[in-house]
Amino acid sequence: MNDVESPSLQVTLANEASFRSYLYSIFIEELQKAREDLGANRKILNQMEISEHLGVSPTSIREYEKLGLPFSQISKRKFYDISECEKWIKQQHID
């Protein structure tokens, strides 16, 4: 049998606010790491990703390109800067 007791955590009202703040900072840090691992912080997306991000179909993205939606192209692949596309959409009043 193991005679070693597990450490216990006791939170009193006096330090509850600092404990909550500590837990919040850990949560935010881990969330940021998870987003980075998933690539969620990327600023450049392909056509399918930008359509999902903006909540429109890839066909709409192609139509928006004809209207001036900014994109870059390497060979046949197109790339879209999220902030530039969002800025363009706001200027066009397209939702």
C-alpha angles and dihedrals in degrees: 000000000000114000093189113105122218115248112254129213119226121185118195126195089250093065100027093104094052091045091052090049090050093050091047092053091050091049093050092047093050092045090053091050091050092050090051091048090052094044092242092139094061115129098195118063137179122241097272093046094049091049090052091045092051094040096239135111124266086246089060090050090055090049091048089052089059088053092051108275104165118244141149125228133207111184103314095334119102125206129195130203106222096215093046092050093047090048091050092049092051089051091051095044090230116152 
